[in-house]
Amino acid sequence: MSDEIVTMLGVGATLLASGGTFALFLLRLFGRLQENFARLEDRFDRLEDKVDNLARDHQALAREVSELRGEIRGRLGDLPAAAGAG
């Protein structure tokens, strides 16, 4: 075999090896990226649950405050206006 053929085969083998290494690197990187997205999605799901719970608590408290306001108005509504201003 001539030196040129040996050189071409060596360069070809080097290119194939480096291409395979790069492909494996990209595959591992893609796998890590998928794991990170899955963790991020879990965090968003937990955050969404927390926000939903806070919204439910807010609605319940708003009803309670509304009932309390109505009860206070009912009890204090018959007081004269001057008594409430002092």
Backbone as CSV, one residue per row, in Angstrom:
resi,resn,N_x,N_y,N_z,CA_x,CA_y,CA_z,C_x,C_y,C_z
1,MET,0.833,-1.174,0.000,0.000,0.000,0.000,0.882,1.243,0.000
2,SER,0.427,2.200,-0.746,1.217,3.427,-0.824,0.977,4.293,0.407
3,ASP,1.861,5.230,0.629,1.748,6.118,1.791,0.483,6.976,1.725
4,GLU,0.085,7.369,0.512,-1.120,8.193,0.384,-2.361,7.439,0.822
5,ILE,-2.450,6.168,0.460,-3.618,5.357,0.828,-3.664,5.161,2.340
6,VAL,-2.529,4.887,2.934,-2.465,4.700,4.383,-2.875,5.992,5.095
7,THR,-2.403,7.124,4.561,-2.761,8.420,5.152,-4.263,8.665,5.031
8,MET,-4.832,8.390,3.854,-6.269,8.593,3.652,-7.079,7.688,4.567
9,LEU,-6.644,6.437,4.714,-7.358,5.531,5.616,-7.259,6.013,7.064
10,GLY,-6.099,6.513,7.445,-5.920,7.041,8.798,-6.793,8.258,9.047
11,VAL,-6.822,9.160,8.068,-7.658,10.357,8.199,-9.138,9.962,8.240
12,GLY,-9.530,9.023,7.395,-10.928,8.563,7.391,-11.308,7.939,8.723
13,ALA,-10.434,7.101,9.268,-10.718,6.472,10.560,-10.798,7.518,11.671
14,THR,-9.927,8.518,11.604,-9.948,9.590,12.597,-11.251,10.388,12.499
15,LEU,-11.670,10.683,11.278,-12.930,11.412,11.089,-14.121,10.606,11.591
16,LEU,-14.135,9.318,11.315,-15.230,8.475,11.794,-15.251,8.403,13.323
17,ALA,-14.081,8.270,13.916,-14.005,8.188,15.378,-14.435,9.501,16.016
18,SER,-13.978,10.613,15.456,-14.362,11.907,16.040,-15.847,12.183,15.812
19,GLY,-16.368,11.785,14.669,-17.806,11.943,14.411,-18.630,11.091,15.356
20,GLY,-18.186,9.864,15.600,-18.905,9.001,16.556,-18.851,9.543,17.968
21,THR,-17.685,10.055,18.352,-17.548,10.648,19.685,-18.461,11.858,19.825
22,PHE,-18.503,12.688,18.806,-19.380,13.860,18.835,-20.843,13.441,18.890
23,ALA,-21.208,12.412,18.151,-22.588,11.920,18.177,-22.951,11.408,19.575
24,LEU,-22.051,10.682,20.222,-22.310,10.214,21.584,-22.429,11.380,22.562
25,PHE,-21.574,12.386,22.377,-21.648,13.575,23.207,-23.006,14.259,23.069
26,LEU,-23.470,14.433,21.835,-24.770,15.057,21.602,-25.906,14.216,22.175
27,LEU,-25.790,12.905,22.083,-26.821,12.027,22.621,-26.906,12.158,24.141
28,ARG,-25.765,12.188,24.815,-25.761,12.370,26.273,-26.301,13.743,26.650
29,LEU,-25.913,14.761,25.895,-26.387,16.112,26.155,-27.897,16.187,25.988
30,PHE,-28.427,15.560,24.956,-29.868,15.539,24.720,-30.585,14.807,25.856
31,GLY,-30.010,13.726,26.336,-30.600,12.992,27.459,-30.656,13.832,28.713
32,ARG,-29.588,14.558,28.991,-29.581,15.445,30.161,-30.602,16.568,30.002
33,LEU,-30.717,17.074,28.788,-31.682,18.140,28.526,-33.102,17.645,28.764
34,GLN,-33.389,16.427,28.341,-34.717,15.853,28.580,-34.982,15.683,30.073
35,GLU,-33.971,15.242,30.825,-34.129,15.094,32.270,-34.396,16.440,32.926
36,ASN,-33.675,17.466,32.491,-33.882,18.798,33.053,-35.278,19.321,32.750
37,PHE,-35.759,19.078,31.545,-37.112,19.504,31.202,-38.159,18.747,32.017
38,ALA,-37.920,17.470,32.252,-38.862,16.687,33.058,-38.907,17.219,34.487
39,ARG,-37.730,17.549,35.054,-37.699,18.124,36.403,-38.382,19.480,36.442
40,LEU,-38.164,20.277,35.415,-38.791,21.594,35.343,-40.305,21.463,35.236
41,GLU,-40.764,20.488,34.465,-42.198,20.261,34.330,-42.806,19.837,35.669
42,ASP,-42.089,19.009,36.424,-42.560,18.617,37.757,-42.659,19.822,38.676
43,ARG,-41.669,20.699,38.599,-41.708,21.915,39.426,-42.899,22.784,39.058
44,PHE,-43.154,22.940,37.762,-44.299,23.736,37.334,-45.614,23.109,37.798
45,ASP,-45.695,21.783,37.754,-46.903,21.110,38.225,-47.125,21.362,39.708
46,ARG,-46.038,21.269,40.510,-46.176,21.538,41.949,-46.544,22.991,42.194
47,LEU,-45.951,23.899,41.431,-46.267,25.319,41.582,-47.717,25.591,41.198
48,GLU,-48.171,24.935,40.154,-49.565,25.099,39.732,-50.519,24.602,40.821
49,ASP,-50.187,23.488,41.451,-51.007,22.981,42.553,-51.041,23.967,43.711
50,LYS,-49.892,24.554,44.029,-49.838,25.532,45.118,-50.696,26.757,44.792
51,VAL,-50.613,27.236,43.565,-51.408,28.393,43.162,-52.897,28.057,43.206
52,ASP,-53.264,26.870,42.768,-54.673,26.455,42.842,-55.151,26.408,44.282
53,ASN,-54.328,25.883,45.181,-54.700,25.832,46.599,-54.841,27.236,47.174
54,LEU,-53.926,28.137,46.800,-54.028,29.517,47.269,-55.294,30.189,46.742
55,ALA,-55.645,29.917,45.501,-56.871,30.495,44.938,-58.095,29.979,45.679
56,ARG,-58.104,28.685,46.006,-59.230,28.130,46.774,-59.310,28.766,48.159
57,ASP,-58.149,28.923,48.805,-58.116,29.566,50.121,-58.604,31.007,50.034
58,HIS,-58.200,31.701,48.990,-58.619,33.086,48.812,-60.136,33.169,48.645
59,GLN,-60.700,32.286,47.848,-62.148,32.299,47.652,-62.885,32.009,48.951
60,ALA,-62.377,31.061,49.721,-63.013,30.730,50.998,-62.926,31.912,51.958
61,LEU,-61.761,32.559,52.017,-61.612,33.718,52.890,-62.482,34.884,52.426
62,ALA,-62.605,35.061,51.140,-63.457,36.141,50.618,-64.907,35.912,51.027
63,ARG,-65.357,34.664,50.980,-66.730,34.361,51.435,-66.883,34.650,52.921
64,GLU,-65.883,34.249,53.699,-65.936,34.486,55.148,-65.977,35.981,55.453
65,VAL,-65.145,36.765,54.780,-65.120,38.214,55.006,-66.438,38.827,54.583
66,SER,-67.005,38.359,53.491,-68.291,38.878,53.037,-69.384,38.574,54.058
67,GLU,-69.370,37.365,54.591,-70.358,37.019,55.621,-70.159,37.868,56.869
68,LEU,-68.904,38.077,57.266,-68.613,38.895,58.436,-69.060,40.339,58.223
69,ARG,-68.809,40.867,57.053,-69.231,42.232,56.743,-70.753,42.351,56.815
70,GLY,-71.442,41.369,56.266,-72.903,41.384,56.340,-73.393,41.292,57.771
71,GLU,-72.747,40.455,58.571,-73.144,40.320,59.965,-72.887,41.605,60.738
72,ILE,-71.743,42.246,60.493,-71.442,43.514,61.170,-72.432,44.589,60.751
73,ARG,-72.736,44.657,59.467,-73.731,45.638,59.011,-75.084,45.366,59.639
74,GLY,-75.441,44.103,59.766,-76.722,43.760,60.369,-76.782,44.156,61.829
75,ARG,-75.694,43.984,62.545,-75.678,44.314,63.970,-75.494,45.807,64.226
76,LEU,-74.702,46.463,63.392,-74.413,47.873,63.612,-75.234,48.805,62.722
77,GLY,-76.015,48.237,61.849,-76.776,49.060,60.911,-77.819,49.920,61.564
78,ASP,-78.370,49.511,62.695,-79.420,50.301,63.336,-78.874,51.327,64.314
79,LEU,-77.532,51.471,64.426,-76.944,52.510,65.264,-77.041,53.847,64.546
80,PRO,-77.175,54.929,65.286,-77.202,56.247,64.638,-75.859,56.554,63.976
81,ALA,-75.869,57.375,62.949,-74.655,57.689,62.204,-73.646,58.428,63.076
82,ALA,-74.080,59.225,63.987,-73.168,60.000,64.835,-72.414,59.070,65.783
83,ALA,-73.019,57.984,66.230,-72.364,57.063,67.148,-71.226,56.319,66.462
84,GLY,-71.367,56.039,65.195,-70.322,55.324,64.460,-69.180,56.226,64.061
85,ALA,-69.416,57.522,63.965,-68.367,58.445,63.517,-67.436,58.852,64.643
86,GLY,-67.821,58.726,65.875,-67.064,59.221,67.012,-66.021,58.313,67.403
